[in-house]
Amino acid sequence: MFVEVKNVTLFRNKDTAEFPDAPTARGIKHLLTLIDAIKKSYKTYLIFLVQIQNMKYFKIAKDIDEQYYKNYLIAKKAGVNFLAYRCDISSKKIFIDKKLKIIDD
């Protein structure tokens, strides 16, 4: 199994977190690695951990990095499992709080 975890800190409206916050050649490389792992019979996951309280949804910021978005769609079609979770953060702890719906628009 391959698991890639991305930290998410971008939001431009009150209930939707987004990734990436800047163009990311490295992020694209990670997507391609997950696709390659599927071809070698591995199960693959990309988990977006949202570090913003009260978010309800997650989406790829395709206006920030169109190439990442295109590769995300290719990876999704290839069978990469995408998950998004909101974290509960305080001065004493950080833990996964709630699964978020991923919006593909």
Rosetta constraint file for C-alpha pairs under 8 A:
AtomPair CA 1 CA 42 HARMONIC 5.23 0.50
AtomPair CA 1 CA 43 HARMONIC 4.82 0.50
AtomPair CA 1 CA 44 HARMONIC 5.69 0.50
AtomPair CA 1 CA 45 HARMONIC 7.98 0.50
AtomPair CA 2 CA 34 HARMONIC 6.97 0.50
AtomPair CA 2 CA 37 HARMONIC 7.31 0.50
AtomPair CA 2 CA 42 HARMONIC 6.85 0.50
AtomPair CA 2 CA 43 HARMONIC 6.38 0.50
AtomPair CA 2 CA 44 HARMONIC 4.71 0.50
AtomPair CA 2 CA 45 HARMONIC 6.29 0.50
AtomPair CA 3 CA 44 HARMONIC 5.87 0.50
AtomPair CA 3 CA 45 HARMONIC 4.79 0.50
AtomPair CA 3 CA 46 HARMONIC 5.79 0.50
AtomPair CA 3 CA 47 HARMONIC 7.37 0.50
AtomPair CA 4 CA 30 HARMONIC 7.53 0.50
AtomPair CA 4 CA 45 HARMONIC 6.28 0.50
AtomPair CA 4 CA 46 HARMONIC 4.71 0.50
AtomPair CA 4 CA 47 HARMONIC 6.20 0.50
AtomPair CA 5 CA 46 HARMONIC 5.78 0.50
AtomPair CA 5 CA 47 HARMONIC 4.75 0.50
AtomPair CA 5 CA 48 HARMONIC 5.90 0.50
AtomPair CA 5 CA 49 HARMONIC 7.04 0.50
AtomPair CA 6 CA 46 HARMONIC 7.49 0.50
AtomPair CA 6 CA 47 HARMONIC 6.21 0.50
AtomPair CA 6 CA 48 HARMONIC 4.83 0.50
AtomPair CA 6 CA 49 HARMONIC 6.06 0.50
AtomPair CA 7 CA 48 HARMONIC 6.08 0.50
AtomPair CA 7 CA 49 HARMONIC 5.10 0.50
AtomPair CA 7 CA 50 HARMONIC 6.29 0.50
AtomPair CA 7 CA 51 HARMONIC 7.04 0.50
AtomPair CA 8 CA 17 HARMONIC 7.11 0.50
AtomPair CA 8 CA 18 HARMONIC 6.73 0.50
AtomPair CA 8 CA 19 HARMONIC 5.99 0.50
AtomPair CA 8 CA 20 HARMONIC 7.47 0.50
AtomPair CA 8 CA 48 HARMONIC 6.37 0.50
AtomPair CA 8 CA 49 HARMONIC 5.72 0.50
AtomPair CA 8 CA 50 HARMONIC 4.58 0.50
AtomPair CA 8 CA 51 HARMONIC 5.85 0.50
AtomPair CA 8 CA 52 HARMONIC 7.82 0.50
AtomPair CA 9 CA 17 HARMONIC 7.24 0.50
AtomPair CA 9 CA 18 HARMONIC 7.51 0.50
AtomPair CA 9 CA 19 HARMONIC 7.79 0.50
AtomPair CA 9 CA 21 HARMONIC 7.67 0.50
AtomPair CA 9 CA 50 HARMONIC 6.34 0.50
AtomPair CA 9 CA 51 HARMONIC 5.59 0.50
AtomPair CA 9 CA 52 HARMONIC 6.36 0.50
AtomPair CA 10 CA 17 HARMONIC 5.74 0.50
AtomPair CA 10 CA 18 HARMONIC 5.31 0.50
AtomPair CA 10 CA 19 HARMONIC 6.59 0.50
AtomPair CA 10 CA 20 HARMONIC 7.54 0.50
AtomPair CA 10 CA 21 HARMONIC 5.91 0.50
AtomPair CA 11 CA 15 HARMONIC 7.79 0.50
AtomPair CA 11 CA 16 HARMONIC 6.05 0.50
AtomPair CA 11 CA 17 HARMONIC 4.55 0.50
AtomPair CA 11 CA 18 HARMONIC 5.74 0.50
AtomPair CA 12 CA 16 HARMONIC 7.30 0.50
AtomPair CA 12 CA 17 HARMONIC 7.44 0.50
AtomPair CA 12 CA 18 HARMONIC 7.96 0.50
AtomPair CA 13 CA 17 HARMONIC 7.92 0.50
AtomPair CA 14 CA 55 HARMONIC 7.18 0.50
AtomPair CA 15 CA 54 HARMONIC 6.71 0.50
AtomPair CA 15 CA 55 HARMONIC 4.46 0.50
AtomPair CA 15 CA 56 HARMONIC 5.20 0.50
AtomPair CA 15 CA 57 HARMONIC 6.21 0.50
AtomPair CA 16 CA 55 HARMONIC 5.60 0.50
AtomPair CA 16 CA 56 HARMONIC 6.06 0.50
AtomPair CA 16 CA 57 HARMONIC 4.57 0.50
AtomPair CA 16 CA 58 HARMONIC 5.29 0.50
AtomPair CA 16 CA 59 HARMONIC 7.08 0.50
AtomPair CA 17 CA 50 HARMONIC 6.85 0.50
AtomPair CA 17 CA 52 HARMONIC 7.52 0.50
AtomPair CA 17 CA 55 HARMONIC 6.34 0.50
AtomPair CA 17 CA 56 HARMONIC 7.97 0.50
AtomPair CA 17 CA 57 HARMONIC 6.25 0.50
AtomPair CA 17 CA 58 HARMONIC 4.77 0.50
AtomPair CA 17 CA 59 HARMONIC 6.49 0.50
AtomPair CA 18 CA 58 HARMONIC 5.69 0.50
AtomPair CA 18 CA 59 HARMONIC 5.04 0.50
AtomPair CA 18 CA 60 HARMONIC 5.43 0.50
AtomPair CA 18 CA 61 HARMONIC 5.45 0.50
AtomPair CA 19 CA 59 HARMONIC 6.77 0.50
AtomPair CA 19 CA 60 HARMONIC 5.07 0.50
AtomPair CA 19 CA 61 HARMONIC 5.40 0.50
AtomPair CA 20 CA 24 HARMONIC 7.08 0.50
AtomPair CA 20 CA 60 HARMONIC 6.75 0.50
AtomPair CA 20 CA 61 HARMONIC 5.94 0.50
AtomPair CA 20 CA 64 HARMONIC 7.08 0.50
AtomPair CA 20 CA 65 HARMONIC 7.10 0.50
AtomPair CA 21 CA 61 HARMONIC 7.34 0.50
AtomPair CA 21 CA 64 HARMONIC 6.79 0.50
AtomPair CA 22 CA 64 HARMONIC 6.01 0.50
AtomPair CA 22 CA 65 HARMONIC 6.77 0.50
AtomPair CA 23 CA 64 HARMONIC 6.28 0.50
AtomPair CA 23 CA 65 HARMONIC 4.87 0.50
AtomPair CA 23 CA 68 HARMONIC 7.63 0.50
AtomPair CA 24 CA 28 HARMONIC 6.47 0.50
AtomPair CA 24 CA 65 HARMONIC 7.16 0.50
AtomPair CA 24 CA 68 HARMONIC 7.05 0.50
AtomPair CA 25 CA 29 HARMONIC 6.27 0.50
AtomPair CA 25 CA 68 HARMONIC 7.79 0.50
AtomPair CA 26 CA 30 HARMONIC 6.35 0.50
AtomPair CA 27 CA 31 HARMONIC 6.41 0.50
AtomPair CA 27 CA 68 HARMONIC 7.13 0.50
AtomPair CA 28 CA 32 HARMONIC 6.30 0.50
AtomPair CA 28 CA 67 HARMONIC 7.67 0.50
AtomPair CA 28 CA 68 HARMONIC 5.55 0.50
AtomPair CA 28 CA 71 HARMONIC 6.58 0.50
AtomPair CA 29 CA 33 HARMONIC 6.19 0.50
AtomPair CA 30 CA 34 HARMONIC 6.32 0.50
AtomPair CA 31 CA 35 HARMONIC 6.35 0.50
AtomPair CA 31 CA 71 HARMONIC 6.78 0.50
AtomPair CA 31 CA 72 HARMONIC 6.81 0.50
AtomPair CA 31 CA 75 HARMONIC 6.38 0.50
AtomPair CA 32 CA 36 HARMONIC 6.16 0.50
AtomPair CA 32 CA 71 HARMONIC 7.60 0.50
AtomPair CA 32 CA 75 HARMONIC 7.35 0.50
AtomPair CA 33 CA 37 HARMONIC 6.17 0.50
AtomPair CA 34 CA 38 HARMONIC 6.38 0.50
AtomPair CA 34 CA 44 HARMONIC 6.06 0.50
AtomPair CA 34 CA 45 HARMONIC 7.75 0.50
AtomPair CA 34 CA 75 HARMONIC 7.48 0.50
AtomPair CA 34 CA 80 HARMONIC 6.77 0.50
AtomPair CA 35 CA 39 HARMONIC 6.57 0.50
AtomPair CA 35 CA 75 HARMONIC 5.83 0.50
AtomPair CA 35 CA 78 HARMONIC 6.40 0.50
AtomPair CA 35 CA 79 HARMONIC 7.69 0.50
AtomPair CA 35 CA 80 HARMONIC 6.81 0.50
AtomPair CA 36 CA 40 HARMONIC 6.58 0.50
AtomPair CA 37 CA 41 HARMONIC 6.53 0.50
AtomPair CA 37 CA 42 HARMONIC 5.34 0.50
AtomPair CA 37 CA 43 HARMONIC 7.49 0.50
AtomPair CA 37 CA 44 HARMONIC 7.14 0.50
AtomPair CA 38 CA 42 HARMONIC 4.92 0.50
AtomPair CA 38 CA 43 HARMONIC 6.13 0.50
AtomPair CA 38 CA 44 HARMONIC 6.66 0.50
AtomPair CA 38 CA 78 HARMONIC 7.53 0.50
AtomPair CA 38 CA 79 HARMONIC 7.23 0.50
AtomPair CA 38 CA 80 HARMONIC 7.48 0.50
AtomPair CA 43 CA 80 HARMONIC 7.57 0.50
AtomPair CA 44 CA 79 HARMONIC 7.77 0.50
AtomPair CA 44 CA 80 HARMONIC 5.31 0.50
AtomPair CA 44 CA 81 HARMONIC 6.07 0.50
AtomPair CA 45 CA 80 HARMONIC 5.75 0.50
AtomPair CA 45 CA 81 HARMONIC 4.58 0.50
AtomPair CA 45 CA 82 HARMONIC 5.80 0.50
AtomPair CA 45 CA 83 HARMONIC 7.42 0.50
AtomPair CA 46 CA 80 HARMONIC 7.19 0.50
AtomPair CA 46 CA 81 HARMONIC 6.22 0.50
AtomPair CA 46 CA 82 HARMONIC 4.97 0.50
AtomPair CA 46 CA 83 HARMONIC 6.34 0.50
AtomPair CA 47 CA 82 HARMONIC 5.98 0.50
AtomPair CA 47 CA 83 HARMONIC 4.81 0.50
AtomPair CA 47 CA 84 HARMONIC 5.64 0.50
AtomPair CA 47 CA 85 HARMONIC 7.52 0.50
AtomPair CA 48 CA 82 HARMONIC 7.79 0.50
AtomPair CA 48 CA 83 HARMONIC 6.19 0.50
AtomPair CA 48 CA 84 HARMONIC 4.56 0.50
AtomPair CA 48 CA 85 HARMONIC 6.32 0.50
AtomPair CA 49 CA 84 HARMONIC 6.00 0.50
AtomPair CA 49 CA 85 HARMONIC 5.18 0.50
AtomPair CA 49 CA 86 HARMONIC 6.00 0.50
AtomPair CA 49 CA 87 HARMONIC 6.68 0.50
AtomPair CA 49 CA 96 HARMONIC 7.92 0.50
AtomPair CA 50 CA 55 HARMONIC 7.98 0.50
AtomPair CA 50 CA 84 HARMONIC 7.13 0.50
AtomPair CA 50 CA 85 HARMONIC 5.94 0.50
AtomPair CA 50 CA 86 HARMONIC 4.61 0.50
AtomPair CA 50 CA 87 HARMONIC 5.87 0.50
AtomPair CA 51 CA 86 HARMONIC 6.45 0.50
AtomPair CA 51 CA 87 HARMONIC 5.55 0.50
AtomPair CA 51 CA 88 HARMONIC 7.67 0.50
AtomPair CA 51 CA 89 HARMONIC 7.45 0.50
AtomPair CA 52 CA 86 HARMONIC 6.95 0.50
AtomPair CA 52 CA 87 HARMONIC 7.05 0.50
AtomPair CA 53 CA 86 HARMONIC 7.04 0.50
AtomPair CA 53 CA 87 HARMONIC 6.98 0.50
AtomPair CA 53 CA 88 HARMONIC 6.58 0.50
AtomPair CA 53 CA 89 HARMONIC 7.57 0.50
AtomPair CA 54 CA 86 HARMONIC 7.93 0.50
AtomPair CA 55 CA 86 HARMONIC 6.83 0.50
AtomPair CA 55 CA 100 HARMONIC 7.77 0.50
AtomPair CA 56 CA 100 HARMONIC 5.72 0.50
AtomPair CA 56 CA 101 HARMONIC 6.96 0.50
AtomPair CA 57 CA 100 HARMONIC 5.18 0.50
AtomPair CA 57 CA 101 HARMONIC 4.97 0.50
AtomPair CA 57 CA 102 HARMONIC 5.93 0.50
AtomPair CA 57 CA 103 HARMONIC 6.78 0.50
AtomPair CA 58 CA 84 HARMONIC 6.67 0.50
AtomPair CA 58 CA 100 HARMONIC 6.34 0.50
AtomPair CA 58 CA 101 HARMONIC 6.17 0.50
AtomPair CA 58 CA 102 HARMONIC 4.78 0.50
AtomPair CA 58 CA 103 HARMONIC 6.01 0.50
AtomPair CA 59 CA 102 HARMONIC 5.60 0.50
AtomPair CA 59 CA 103 HARMONIC 5.06 0.50
AtomPair CA 59 CA 104 HARMONIC 6.38 0.50
AtomPair CA 60 CA 69 HARMONIC 6.34 0.50
AtomPair CA 60 CA 103 HARMONIC 7.95 0.50
AtomPair CA 60 CA 104 HARMONIC 7.49 0.50
AtomPair CA 61 CA 65 HARMONIC 6.62 0.50
AtomPair CA 61 CA 66 HARMONIC 7.91 0.50
AtomPair CA 61 CA 69 HARMONIC 7.34 0.50
AtomPair CA 62 CA 66 HARMONIC 4.67 0.50
AtomPair CA 62 CA 67 HARMONIC 7.81 0.50
AtomPair CA 62 CA 68 HARMONIC 7.20 0.50
AtomPair CA 62 CA 69 HARMONIC 5.19 0.50
AtomPair CA 65 CA 69 HARMONIC 6.50 0.50
AtomPair CA 66 CA 70 HARMONIC 6.22 0.50
AtomPair CA 67 CA 71 HARMONIC 6.20 0.50
AtomPair CA 68 CA 72 HARMONIC 5.99 0.50
AtomPair CA 69 CA 73 HARMONIC 6.35 0.50
AtomPair CA 70 CA 74 HARMONIC 6.41 0.50
AtomPair CA 71 CA 75 HARMONIC 6.01 0.50
AtomPair CA 72 CA 76 HARMONIC 6.04 0.50
AtomPair CA 73 CA 77 HARMONIC 6.17 0.50
AtomPair CA 74 CA 78 HARMONIC 6.13 0.50
AtomPair CA 75 CA 79 HARMONIC 6.35 0.50
AtomPair CA 75 CA 80 HARMONIC 5.48 0.50
AtomPair CA 76 CA 80 HARMONIC 5.12 0.50
AtomPair CA 76 CA 81 HARMONIC 6.86 0.50
AtomPair CA 76 CA 82 HARMONIC 7.49 0.50
AtomPair CA 83 CA 99 HARMONIC 7.60 0.50
AtomPair CA 83 CA 100 HARMONIC 7.75 0.50
AtomPair CA 83 CA 102 HARMONIC 7.50 0.50
AtomPair CA 84 CA 99 HARMONIC 5.93 0.50
AtomPair CA 84 CA 100 HARMONIC 5.30 0.50
AtomPair CA 84 CA 101 HARMONIC 7.10 0.50
AtomPair CA 84 CA 102 HARMONIC 6.79 0.50
AtomPair CA 85 CA 96 HARMONIC 6.45 0.50
AtomPair CA 85 CA 97 HARMONIC 6.97 0.50
AtomPair CA 85 CA 98 HARMONIC 5.50 0.50
AtomPair CA 85 CA 99 HARMONIC 4.35 0.50
AtomPair CA 85 CA 100 HARMONIC 5.34 0.50
AtomPair CA 86 CA 96 HARMONIC 6.11 0.50
AtomPair CA 86 CA 97 HARMONIC 5.60 0.50
AtomPair CA 86 CA 98 HARMONIC 5.27 0.50
AtomPair CA 86 CA 99 HARMONIC 6.32 0.50
AtomPair CA 86 CA 100 HARMONIC 6.59 0.50
AtomPair CA 87 CA 94 HARMONIC 6.50 0.50
AtomPair CA 87 CA 95 HARMONIC 5.44 0.50
AtomPair CA 87 CA 96 HARMONIC 4.40 0.50
AtomPair CA 87 CA 97 HARMONIC 4.99 0.50
AtomPair CA 87 CA 98 HARMONIC 7.07 0.50
AtomPair CA 88 CA 93 HARMONIC 7.88 0.50
AtomPair CA 88 CA 94 HARMONIC 5.63 0.50
AtomPair CA 88 CA 95 HARMONIC 5.41 0.50
AtomPair CA 88 CA 96 HARMONIC 6.16 0.50
AtomPair CA 88 CA 97 HARMONIC 5.41 0.50
AtomPair CA 89 CA 93 HARMONIC 5.98 0.50
AtomPair CA 89 CA 94 HARMONIC 4.51 0.50
AtomPair CA 89 CA 95 HARMONIC 6.75 0.50
AtomPair CA 90 CA 94 HARMONIC 6.37 0.50
